[in-house]
Amino acid sequence: MSELAHDAESRRLSVLRCVLDSAPEPAFDAIAARAARAAGAAYAFVALHDNNRLFFKASYGAERREAPAQEAMSMDALRAQGVTWIEDTTRHPRHCLHHWVVNAPFLRTYVGVPLRLSTGEAIGVLCAVGLAPRARDEAVVKEFEELATIAAALLEAQRNARLQQESERLLVSFIEGAPAALAMFDRDMRYLHASPRWRSDYGLEGAEIIGRSHYEVFPEIGEDWKAIHRRCLAGATERCVRDKFVRADGREQWLTWEVRPWRDAAGRIGGIVMLTLDMTREVDALLQLERTAARLGRALEIGRAYMWEFDSRDGRVFIDGDSEKVLGVPMVVTENPYDGFSMLHPEDQPVAVARWDALMRGTPSVGEHRVVTPTGKLRWIRSLGEAKLDENGAVVGAVGLIQDVTDRKEAELQAEAARDIAERASRSKSELLTTISHEMRTPLNGVLGLAHALARAPLDPEQRKLVDGVIRSGDTLLELVNDLLDSARIEAGQLSLAEEPFELSELLGDIGALYKERALAKGLTFSVSGAGLLGRWRGDALRIKQVLLNLIGNAVKFTLKGGVHLDVSRRPSGPNLDTLVFTVRDTGIGFDEETRARLFKRFAQADPDTARRFGGTGLGLSICRGLVELMGGQIDCRSTPGVGSEFWFSAPFQRASQPAAPEAAPSTETEPQRQLRVLCVDDHPVNREVLARTLAHFGCAAAFAENGAEAVEAWEKDSGFDIILMDLLMPVMSGEDAARAIRAREAATGRPRTPIIAVSAHAGSLHAAACRAAGMDGHIAKPFKPALLAAAMREAIGAT
């Protein structure tokens, strides 16, 4: 069979399927009966042919509904253009041996005409079979042709009806199962069908809309939509990718839609089908994305930055933003990404290339580089990059951001230069203060040392009054020097705190003993609560005492009647950690809020009149604040003028374990129990005189050296020295170098260790630490009190 014939047969069978196996119908039975009468035949059939069988839509004179195709005598008639007439089958070359011819019922005459549809396909035959031969009769032929035309028309109508039903069934099925919103309308825009998605998108679940007008269901539909409907009912198809539909309640929906006509089996437009996709979320997201992109672009513009993306698979570079504005020169975009580094400063190129290589291995890149513009000007850029990975984790490119940070970088460089200048100035100031402190302590040591020596001599009352005045003035001057030095150290960050165990009850007891007598001398009461707090703590007891002495000293100084009270409390702050709160209350002159705001600043006092009446530098409270903050605590106050003041500070302290019981208690006497031999090393004659008189008062035998070299020589010659008192800043050899030399000789010869105490006008903790590092056993600042020197000597000798 040719390809053309095969296609024709396929079309014929496709048409035939719509009417095969349909139920008997009176119209076709009447046609078969009329055909039998016209041909004078015993049998007549309306037979439909497919490949395998004959289906008898109607039969006359027989009860059969179908027969095998090989039994059919109708194939000639099916292929013919007109009526096929066999006058005597016994004489027909193909049918003479047919079993219905040679056997009962012994058929002799055959008349058949094809049932041809309007489209030209022959789907069956109208035939009649007689038991006696009969010559061709044109009247019968004409009637057969008329009957065949009627039968074919009926079959075609039946086929069209079935196609229409099937089409509607498929359409309804499609509409019901469509993932989009679909609705079918008639020519009057009444609903025929609506998909579940249509009902859901437009809030019509449960509403009865079939048969109702679309314009009744949606009264908000405007003339623009109605015009679209009219055009589509006239045969047009219209669509829109993004359209805004405003609902009656003001709600906006974004739609993608298409409207097209649908046709009935006769090809006539029966109405329209409308398809819509609610794109509200997508459009909102797109609009948000567009706004975000606009904001990003604006942010890049404001931040003088641009984004880049590199794809290593095709070498493409995508840039978002004004790279020329950022770089000062157009961005070089080539297939070789290394070409872009040519605009960088030559010193920065190797680092940038190394970062790029690391980025291409997956390591994020962050760096700042200099760009050289065509005019030779330098601009600073900040570059950030991150690798892009494929599904297998392989690097396939990178994305990043380039930002112009010239202003910030220049500001940083200027700030760094200013900071360097400030740090140099601070160091110079600290060095100046240290030098001034040293130079003031040296003569003060002479003044106070000789005054204390003179105070031990027999004096008449007037002379003792004068000596006491000298000592008080010297102590006041020493306090000022100490305050200035502490303030400078705090400001320069050079003050460090000790972390040693201390007994809080002992510390409070010492303070109470010290200030109770001073308060009583002014007619004031003084009390301490919290002195019974048990346990040991770790911290810098000396600095805690310094803060308390300052606060209590001020309270006593500014209180004219009433009293001063110190209270200590604690609250848990964590495992093995408590916060101690120290509160000093007085009934003194008080101050207002304006004064409170500046009270903890350096050189701040209540007012000039207060400074004249009570004295002081205004450094004490600023030092207290610095010390408390170094402890990790806080300090504050409140006051009412004429009523009194309350100062408090708090800081966290760790608990310390109780010490083991001492084997023997140290001596509490002021002077050592036996005569000690002391080597005194100092380049200043007055300081040597002070040491000589103080040691003589202790009953010690003293020898003297004027520098470190002489001290080492004297120690080498005489192994009988019990202790060495060593100045630090001396000509020829410093005290630290002398101590190192002595410790080295002890280690080399096995000679017993000789205690060395630094007695120096350098009073800082850094100097004390340097002394310990040099091998010394203690440090005393000049000017010193004799009792302090005696205690230090006892401790150093007892430790050896």
C-alpha positions in Angstrom: 0.0 0.0 0.0 1.4 3.4 -0.9 2.0 6.1 1.7 -0.8 8.2 0.3 -3.3 5.2 0.3 -2.1 4.4 3.9 -2.9 7.9 5.1 -6.3 7.8 3.4 -7.1 4.4 5.1 -6.0 5.8 8.5 -8.4 8.8 8.1 -11.2 6.4 7.1 -10.8 4.2 10.1 -10.5 7.3 12.4 -13.9 8.5 11.1 -15.4 5.0 11.4 -14.5 4.6 15.0 -17.1 7.1 16.0 -20.1 5.0 14.7 -18.9 1.4 15.0 -20.8 -0.7 17.5 -23.5 1.8 18.0 -27.0 0.7 19.0 -29.6 -0.3 16.3 -31.7 2.7 15.1 -35.1 2.6 13.3 -33.9 5.0 10.6 -31.2 2.6 9.4 -33.6 -0.4 9.7 -36.0 1.4 7.4 -33.3 2.1 4.9 -32.3 -1.6 4.8 -35.9 -2.7 4.4 -36.5 -0.2 1.5 -33.3 -1.3 -0.2 -34.4 -5.0 0.0 -37.8 -4.2 -1.5 -36.3 -2.1 -4.3 -33.9 -4.8 -5.3 -36.4 -7.6 -4.8 -33.8 -9.2 -2.5 -34.1 -11.5 0.4 -31.5 -9.7 2.5 -30.3 -6.1 2.8 -27.6 -4.5 5.1 -26.2 -1.2 6.2 -22.6 -2.5 6.7 -19.6 -0.6 8.1 -16.2 -1.9 7.2 -13.1 -1.8 9.3 -9.9 -3.9 8.7 -11.2 -7.0 10.5 -14.9 -7.2 10.2 -18.2 -5.9 9.0 -20.5 -4.3 11.5 -24.1 -4.3 10.5 -25.7 -1.1 11.6 -28.9 -2.4 10.2 -29.9 -5.8 8.6 -33.0 -7.0 6.8 -33.8 -10.7 6.5 -31.0 -11.8 8.9 -30.2 -11.5 12.6 -26.4 -11.2 12.3 -24.8 -8.0 13.8 -21.3 -8.6 12.2 -19.3 -10.9 10.0 -15.6 -11.5 9.4 -14.1 -9.3 6.8 -13.0 -12.2 4.7 -16.7 -13.2 4.2 -17.6 -9.8 2.8 -18.7 -9.5 -0.8 -18.8 -5.7 -0.3 -15.2 -4.8 -0.9 -15.8 -4.1 -4.6 -18.7 -1.8 -3.7 -16.7 -0.1 -1.0 -14.0 0.9 -3.4 -16.4 1.8 -6.3 -17.5 5.3 -7.1 -21.1 4.3 -7.9 -23.5 1.3 -7.6 -22.0 -2.2 -8.0 -24.4 -4.7 -9.5 -23.7 -8.4 -9.9 -26.5 -10.0 -11.9 -25.4 -13.6 -11.3 -22.8 -14.4 -8.7 -22.2 -17.9 -10.1 -20.7 -16.3 -13.1 -18.6 -13.7 -11.2 -14.9 -14.6 -11.3 -14.2 -13.8 -7.6 -17.5 -14.6 -5.9 -18.6 -17.7 -7.8 -16.9 -19.9 -5.2 -18.1 -17.9 -2.2 -19.5 -20.3 0.4 -22.8 -18.3 0.5 -23.0 -18.8 -3.3 -22.2 -22.5 -3.5 -24.0 -23.3 -0.2 -27.2 -22.2 1.3 -28.7 -19.7 1.1 -27.3 -19.8 -2.5 -27.0 -16.1 -3.1 -27.3 -15.0 -6.8 -27.7 -11.3 -7.1 -25.7 -8.5 -5.3 -26.4 -4.7 -5.4 -24.2 -2.4 -3.3 -23.3 1.3 -3.1 -20.6 2.9 -0.8 -21.6 5.1 2.2 -19.4 8.1 1.5 -19.2 11.1 4.0 -19.1 14.7 2.9 -15.3 14.6 3.5 -15.0 11.8 0.9 -14.3 8.8 3.2 -16.2 5.6 2.4 -17.0 4.0 5.7 -19.4 1.2 4.6 -21.9 0.0 2.0 -25.7 -0.2 1.6 -26.2 -3.6 -0.1 -28.9 -6.1 -1.0 -28.5 -9.8 -1.8 -31.1 -11.8 -3.8 -31.7 -15.5 -4.3 -32.3 -15.3 -8.1 -30.3 -13.6 -10.8 -31.5 -10.1 -11.8 -30.5 -7.8 -14.6 -29.3 -4.2 -13.7 -32.2 -1.8 -13.3 -31.4 1.9 -13.4 -34.4 2.8 -11.4 -33.2 0.6 -8.6 -29.7 2.0 -9.0 -31.0 5.5 -8.5 -33.0 4.6 -5.4 -30.0 2.9 -3.9 -27.9 6.0 -4.4 -30.6 8.1 -2.7 -30.8 5.7 0.2 -27.0 5.6 0.5 -26.9 9.4 0.6 -29.5 9.4 3.4 -27.6 6.7 5.4 -24.3 8.5 5.0 -25.8 11.7 6.2 -27.3 10.0 9.2 -23.9 8.4 10.0 -22.1 11.6 9.6 -24.5 13.4 11.9 -24.1 10.6 14.4 -20.4 10.8 14.1 -20.4 14.6 14.5 -22.6 14.4 17.6 -20.3 11.9 19.1 -17.3 14.0 18.2 -19.0 17.0 19.8 -19.8 15.0 23.0 -16.2 13.7 23.1 -14.8 17.2 22.5 -17.0 18.7 25.2 -16.1 15.8 27.6 -12.4 16.4 26.9 -12.8 20.1 27.2 -14.6 19.8 30.6 -12.0 17.3 31.7 -9.2 19.6 30.6 -10.8 22.6 32.3 -11.5 20.7 35.5 -7.9 19.4 35.7 -6.1 22.5 34.3 -3.4 23.9 36.6 -4.3 27.4 35.3 -7.5 29.3 35.7 -9.8 28.4 32.8 -13.4 29.3 32.1 -15.7 28.7 29.1 -18.4 31.1 28.1 -21.2 31.1 25.5 -21.8 33.9 23.1 -23.8 35.8 25.8 -20.8 35.5 28.2 -22.6 33.1 30.4 -20.5 30.5 32.3 -20.5 27.1 30.8 -17.5 25.7 32.7 -15.0 27.0 35.3 -11.9 25.2 36.6 -11.3 24.8 40.3 -8.2 27.2 39.9 -10.5 29.8 38.4 -12.9 29.6 41.4 -9.9 29.7 43.8 -8.1 32.6 42.1 -11.2 34.7 42.1 -12.8 33.7 45.4 -15.7 31.8 43.8 -15.4 28.6 45.8 -18.9 27.3 46.6 -20.6 30.0 44.4 -23.2 28.9 41.8 -21.9 30.6 38.6 -22.7 28.2 35.8 -25.4 29.8 33.6 -24.7 33.3 35.2 -23.3 36.2 33.2 -19.6 36.9 33.7 -20.4 40.6 34.1 -22.9 39.8 36.8 -20.3 37.8 38.7 -17.7 40.5 38.2 -19.4 43.9 38.1 -16.0 45.6 38.2 -15.2 44.5 34.6 -14.7 47.6 32.5 -15.3 48.5 28.9 -11.8 47.6 27.9 -12.3 44.0 28.9 -15.7 43.9 27.3 -14.2 45.1 24.1 -11.7 42.3 24.2 -14.5 39.8 24.7 -16.4 41.2 21.7 -13.3 41.0 19.5 -12.7 37.3 20.5 -16.4 36.4 19.9 -15.8 37.8 16.4 -12.9 35.4 15.9 -9.8 37.2 17.4 -7.4 35.7 19.8 -5.8 38.1 22.4 -3.3 37.7 25.1 -1.3 39.8 27.6 1.8 38.8 29.7 1.2 41.2 32.5 -2.0 43.1 33.2 -3.4 44.7 36.3 -7.0 43.8 37.3 -8.5 45.9 40.1 -11.2 44.1 42.0 -14.4 45.6 43.3 -12.9 45.8 46.9 -9.9 47.7 45.6 -7.6 44.6 45.7 -5.1 44.4 42.8 -4.4 41.3 40.9 -1.7 40.9 38.3 -2.7 38.5 35.5 -1.2 36.8 32.5 -4.2 36.0 30.2 -5.3 34.7 26.9 -8.8 34.9 25.4 -9.8 32.9 22.3 -13.0 31.7 20.6 -14.2 28.1 20.8 -16.1 26.5 17.9 -18.8 23.8 17.7 -18.7 20.7 15.4 -20.0 22.8 12.5 -17.1 25.2 13.0 -19.3 28.1 14.3 -18.1 30.2 17.2 -20.0 29.1 20.3 -18.3 31.5 22.8 -14.9 32.1 24.2 -12.4 30.4 26.5 -10.5 32.5 28.9 -7.2 31.4 30.5 -5.6 33.5 33.3 -2.6 33.0 35.5 -2.6 35.0 38.8 0.9 36.4 38.8 0.3 38.7 41.7 2.9 37.1 43.9 5.4 36.8 41.1 4.8 40.4 39.9 5.1 41.7 43.5 8.3 39.8 43.8 9.5 41.2 40.5 8.6 44.7 41.5 10.3 44.2 44.8 13.3 42.8 42.9 13.3 45.9 40.7 13.1 48.1 43.7 15.9 46.2 45.4 17.9 46.4 42.2 17.3 50.2 42.1 18.2 50.5 45.8 21.3 48.4 45.2 22.3 50.6 42.2 21.7 53.7 44.4 23.7 52.1 47.2 26.5 51.3 44.9 26.4 54.9 43.6 26.4 56.4 47.1 29.0 53.9 48.3 31.1 54.6 45.2 31.3 50.9 44.5 30.5 48.4 41.7 29.9 44.7 41.6 31.6 42.2 39.3 31.1 38.6 38.3 33.6 36.4 36.5 32.9 33.1 34.7 36.0 31.1 34.2 34.3 28.8 31.7 33.9 31.4 29.1 36.0 34.2 30.5 33.1 36.7 30.6 33.1 39.5 33.2 29.8 41.2 34.2 30.0 44.6 35.9 27.1 46.3 37.7 27.9 49.9 38.5 30.1 52.7 37.4 33.6 51.2 37.5 35.2 54.3 36.0 33.8 56.5 38.7 35.1 54.1 41.4 38.5 53.4 39.9 39.1 56.7 38.2 40.0 54.8 35.0 37.8 52.4 32.9 37.8 48.8 34.1 39.9 46.6 31.8 37.7 43.7 30.7 39.6 41.0 28.7 39.7 37.3 28.5 42.7 37.4 30.8 41.6 38.6 34.3 45.2 39.4 35.3 45.1 42.3 32.8 42.9 44.1 35.3 45.8 44.3 37.8 47.8 46.6 35.5 45.9 49.7 36.9 47.1 48.9 40.5 50.2 50.5 42.1 53.2 48.3 41.2 53.8 47.6 44.9 50.3 46.3 45.3 50.1 44.1 42.2 51.9 41.0 43.6 49.6 40.9 46.6 46.5 41.4 44.4 47.6 38.6 42.1 48.2 36.2 45.0 44.8 37.0 46.4 43.2 36.3 43.0 45.0 33.0 42.7 43.8 32.0 46.2 40.2 33.1 45.2 40.4 30.8 42.2 41.2 28.0 44.6 38.1 28.8 46.7 39.5 31.1 49.4 37.5 34.3 49.9 39.5 37.5 49.2 39.5 40.7 51.1 42.0 43.5 50.6 42.8 47.1 50.0 44.9 48.3 47.1 46.0 51.5 45.4 44.9 52.4 41.9 47.0 54.7 39.8 44.8 57.0 37.7 46.0 58.4 34.3 46.8 61.7 36.0 49.1 59.9 38.4 46.8 60.3 41.4 46.4 57.4 43.9 43.0 56.1 44.8 42.4 53.4 47.4 39.9 50.6 46.7 38.6 47.8 48.9 38.1 44.5 47.1 36.0 41.6 48.3 35.6 38.4 46.4 34.0 35.0 46.8 34.4 31.9 44.6 31.5 30.4 42.6 31.2 26.6 42.8 29.4 24.2 40.5 27.4 21.2 41.8 30.6 19.2 42.2 32.3 21.9 44.3 34.7 23.0 41.6 35.5 26.7 41.2 33.9 28.0 38.0 34.3 31.8 38.7 33.9 34.4 41.3 31.8 37.4 42.4 32.8 40.4 44.3 32.6 44.1 45.1 35.0 47.0 44.5 34.6 50.1 46.6 36.4 53.4 46.5 37.6 53.9 50.1 40.0 56.8 49.3 38.4 59.2 51.8 38.4 56.7 54.6 41.9 55.5 53.9 43.2 59.1 53.8 41.3 59.9 57.0 42.8 56.7 58.6 46.3 57.7 57.5 45.8 61.2 58.9 44.4 59.7 62.1 47.3 57.3 62.3 49.7 60.2 61.9 47.9 62.2 64.5 47.8 59.2 66.8 51.5 58.8 66.4 52.0 62.4 67.2 49.7 62.1 70.2 51.4 58.9 71.4 54.8 60.6 71.1 53.5 63.6 72.9 52.0 61.3 75.6 55.3 59.4 75.9 57.2 62.7 76.1 54.8 63.9 78.8 55.1 60.7 80.7 58.8 60.8 80.5 58.8 64.4 81.6 56.5 63.6 84.5 58.7 60.7 85.4 61.8 62.8 85.2 60.2 65.6 87.3 59.0 63.1 89.8 62.5 61.6 90.1 64.1 65.0 90.4 61.6 66.1 93.0 61.7 62.9 95.0 65.5 63.1 95.3 65.6 66.4 97.2 62.3 65.5 99.0 64.0 62.4 100.3 66.8 64.6 101.7 64.3 67.1 103.2 62.0 64.5 104.8 64.8 62.1 105.7 66.8 64.8 107.5 63.6 66.2 109.1 62.7 62.8 110.5 66.3 62.4 111.8 66.0 65.9 113.3 62.7 65.0 114.8 64.4 62.1 116.7 66.8 64.6 118.3 66.1 66.4 121.6 64.2 69.6 120.6 62.5 72.3 122.5 58.7 72.8 121.7 59.3 75.6 119.2 61.9 73.6 117.4 59.7 70.5 117.3 56.8 72.6 116.0 59.0 73.8 113.1 60.3 70.3 112.3 56.7 68.9 112.3 55.7 71.7 109.9 58.6 70.7 107.6 57.5 67.1 107.7 53.8 67.9 107.0 54.7 70.2 104.1 57.0 67.5 102.7 54.3 64.9 103.0 51.8 67.2 101.2 54.4 67.8 98.4 55.0 64.1 98.2 51.3 63.4 97.9 51.0 65.9 95.1 54.0 64.3 93.3 52.4 60.8 93.7 49.0 62.1 92.4 50.6 63.7 89.4 52.5 60.5 88.6 49.5 58.2 89.1 47.3 60.4 86.9 49.9 60.4 84.1 50.3 56.6 84.3 46.5 56.0 84.2 46.2 58.4 81.2 49.1 56.7 79.4 47.8 53.2 80.2 51.0 52.4 82.1 49.5 51.6 85.4 49.0 48.0 86.2 47.3 46.3 89.2 48.7 43.6 91.4 46.7 40.4 91.8 47.5 39.1 95.3 45.5 37.7 98.2 44.5 40.1 100.9 42.3 40.1 104.0 39.4 42.5 103.6 38.8 42.7 107.4 42.5 43.7 107.9 42.4 46.3 105.2 39.2 47.9 106.7 40.8 47.7 110.2 43.9 49.6 109.0 41.7 52.3 107.5 39.5 52.5 110.6 42.6 52.9 112.9 44.1 55.5 110.6 41.0 57.8 110.2 39.3 57.4 113.6 41.9 59.5 115.3 41.7 62.2 112.5 37.9 62.3 112.7 38.0 62.6 116.5 40.4 65.5 116.2 37.8 67.4 114.3 35.0 66.4 116.7 33.5 63.9 114.2 32.3 60.4 114.5 33.9 57.7 112.3 32.5 54.1 111.9 33.1 51.1 109.7 30.5 48.3 109.0 31.4 45.2 107.1 34.8 44.8 108.7 33.7 41.4 109.8 33.3 40.0 106.3 35.0 36.7 106.3 37.3 35.3 103.6 40.3 36.4 101.5 40.1 38.0 98.1 42.5 38.5 95.2 43.3 42.0 94.0 45.5 45.0 94.6 44.9 45.8 98.2 47.2 48.9 98.0 45.1 50.5 95.2 41.8 49.6 97.0 43.2 51.3 100.1 44.3 54.3 98.0 40.8 54.8 96.7 39.2 54.4 100.1 41.8 56.7 101.7 41.0 59.4 99.1 37.2 59.1 99.5 37.4 59.0 103.3 40.0 61.7 103.4 37.7 64.0 101.4 34.7 63.1 103.6 36.6 64.0 106.7 38.0 67.1 105.1 34.7 68.4 103.9 32.7 67.5 107.0 32.5 70.1 109.7 30.1 68.4 112.1 28.4 65.0 112.3 30.4 62.1 111.1 31.7 59.8 108.4 30.7 56.2 107.9 32.3 53.4 105.7 30.1 50.5 104.7 31.1 47.4 102.7 28.7 44.8 101.3 29.0 42.1 98.7 26.7 40.3 96.2 27.4 37.1 94.3 28.5 37.6 90.7 29.5 34.1 89.6 31.3 30.9 90.6 34.0 31.9 93.1 33.4 35.6 92.2 31.7 38.4 94.2 31.2 42.1 93.7 32.3 44.2 96.7 30.6 47.5 97.2 32.3 50.2 99.2 30.2 53.2 100.3 31.4 56.3 102.1 28.7 58.6 103.7 29.3 61.9 105.4 27.3 64.8 106.8 29.5 67.4 105.1 28.9 70.5 103.0 27.7 68.5 99.9 27.5 69.7 96.3 24.9 70.2 93.5 24.3 68.2 90.2 26.4 70.6 88.2 29.4 70.0 90.4 28.7 66.2 90.3 28.9 66.2 86.5 32.6 67.3 86.6 33.7 65.9 89.9 35.6 62.9 88.5 37.5 64.9 85.9 41.1 65.9 86.3 41.9 69.0 88.3 38.1 69.4 89.0 36.9 70.9 92.4 33.5 72.1 93.6 34.4 75.8 93.1 37.4 78.2 93.7 36.2 79.0 97.2 36.3 75.3 98.1 39.8 75.0 96.8 40.9 78.0 98.9 39.2 76.7 102.1 40.1 73.1 101.9 43.0 72.9 99.4 43.8 70.0 97.1 44.7 69.6 93.4 41.5 68.1 92.2 43.3 65.0 91.0 42.2 62.5 93.7 38.8 61.6 92.4 40.0 61.3 88.8 42.7 58.9 90.0 40.0 57.0 91.9 37.9 56.6 88.8 40.9 55.4 86.8 41.9 52.8 89.5 38.3 51.5 89.8 37.9 51.2 86.1 41.2 49.3 86.0 39.6 46.9 88.5 36.7 46.4 86.2 34.3 48.4 88.4 32.3 51.6 88.6 32.4 54.6 90.8 29.7 57.3 91.4 28.2 59.6 94.0 25.2 61.6 95.0 24.9 64.6 97.3 22.6 67.2 98.8 24.2 70.7 99.5 24.3 71.3 103.2 23.1 67.8 104.1 26.0 65.4 103.1 27.4 63.2 100.3 27.6 59.5 99.5 30.4 58.1 97.4 30.6 54.4 96.4 32.5 52.2 94.1 32.1 48.5 93.2 34.4 45.9 91.5 34.4 42.2 91.1 36.9 40.1 93.1 37.8 36.4 93.2 37.9 34.5 96.4 41.3 33.5 97.6 42.2 30.3 99.5 43.2 30.6 103.1 47.0 30.6 103.6 48.8 27.8 105.5 49.6 28.5 109.1 53.0 30.3 109.3 55.9 28.5 110.9 57.0 31.5 112.9 55.7 35.0 113.2 58.0 37.8 112.0 59.3 40.3 114.5 57.1 43.4 115.0 59.8 45.6 116.3 60.8 48.7 114.4 64.5 48.0 114.5 66.1 44.6 113.7 67.0 42.5 116.7 70.7 42.3 115.9 73.2 44.7 114.3 73.0 44.3 110.6 75.8 45.3 108.1 74.2 47.3 105.3 75.9 48.4 102.0 74.2 51.7 100.9 74.7 52.6 97.2 73.6 56.2 96.1 75.3 58.9 94.1 73.7 61.7 96.0 75.5 62.8 99.2 72.3 64.0 101.0 70.6 60.6 100.3 73.6 58.8 101.7 73.4 61.1 104.8 69.7 60.2 105.2 70.4 56.5 104.9 73.3 56.8 107.4 71.2 58.5 110.0 68.2 56.2 109.5 70.3 53.0 109.7 72.2 54.4 112.7 68.8 54.8 114.4 68.1 51.1 113.6 71.4 50.2 115.1 72.8 49.0 111.8 76.4 49.3 110.6 76.5 51.0 107.2 79.1 51.1 104.4 78.7 53.3 101.3 79.3 53.3 97.6 78.6 56.1 95.1 77.7 54.0 92.0 77.0 50.5 90.9 80.6 49.6 90.0 81.8 50.6 93.5 79.0 48.5 95.0 80.0 45.4 93.1 83.6 45.9 94.1 82.7 46.4 97.7 80.5 43.3 97.7 83.3 41.3 96.1 85.8 42.3 98.8 83.5 41.9 101.8 81.1 38.9 102.1 79.7 40.1 105.4 77.0 42.4 104.2 73.5 41.3 105.4 71.7 43.5 102.8 72.3 46.0 100.0 70.2 49.2 99.6 70.6 50.2 95.9 69.8 53.4 94.1 68.9 52.9 90.4 69.9 55.9 88.3 73.7 56.3 89.0 76.8 57.2 86.9 79.3 54.5 85.8 76.9 51.6 86.5 73.2 51.7 87.2 71.7 49.9 90.2 70.0 47.3 87.9 73.3 46.4 86.2 75.0 46.2 89.5 72.3 43.8 90.8 72.6 41.6 87.7 76.4 41.5 88.1 76.1 40.4 91.8 73.5 37.7 91.0 75.7 36.4 88.2 78.8 36.2 90.5 76.6 34.4 93.1 75.5 31.8 90.5 79.1 31.3 89.3 80.8 31.0 92.8 78.0 29.5 94.9 78.2 32.4 97.3 75.0 32.8 99.4 72.4 35.2 98.1 72.6 38.8 99.5 69.2 40.6 99.6 69.1 43.7 97.5 66.4 46.4 97.9 66.0 49.2 95.4 65.7 52.6 97.1 64.9 54.9 94.2 63.1 58.1 93.2 61.7 56.0 90.3 58.3 55.1 92.0 56.4 53.4 89.1 55.2 49.8 89.0 57.2 49.4 85.8 60.4 50.3 87.7 59.5 47.9 90.5 59.0 45.1 87.9 62.3 46.0 86.2 64.0 45.7 89.6 62.6 42.3 90.2 63.7 41.2 86.8 67.2 42.4 87.6 67.2 40.1 90.7 66.4 42.6 93.4 64.2 41.5 96.4 62.2 44.7 96.9 61.5 48.3 95.9 61.1 51.4 98.1 60.2 54.8 96.6 62.0 57.9 97.8 61.2 59.6 100.0 60.5 56.8 102.4 59.4 56.5 106.0 61.9 54.8 108.4 59.3 52.2 109.5 58.6 51.2 105.8 62.4 50.8 105.2 62.7 48.6 108.4 59.7 46.4 107.3 61.2 46.0 103.8 64.6 45.0 105.2 63.1 42.5 107.6 61.0 40.9 104.8 64.0 40.7 102.4 66.4 39.2 105.1 63.7 36.8 106.3 63.2 35.5 102.7 66.9 34.5 102.2 
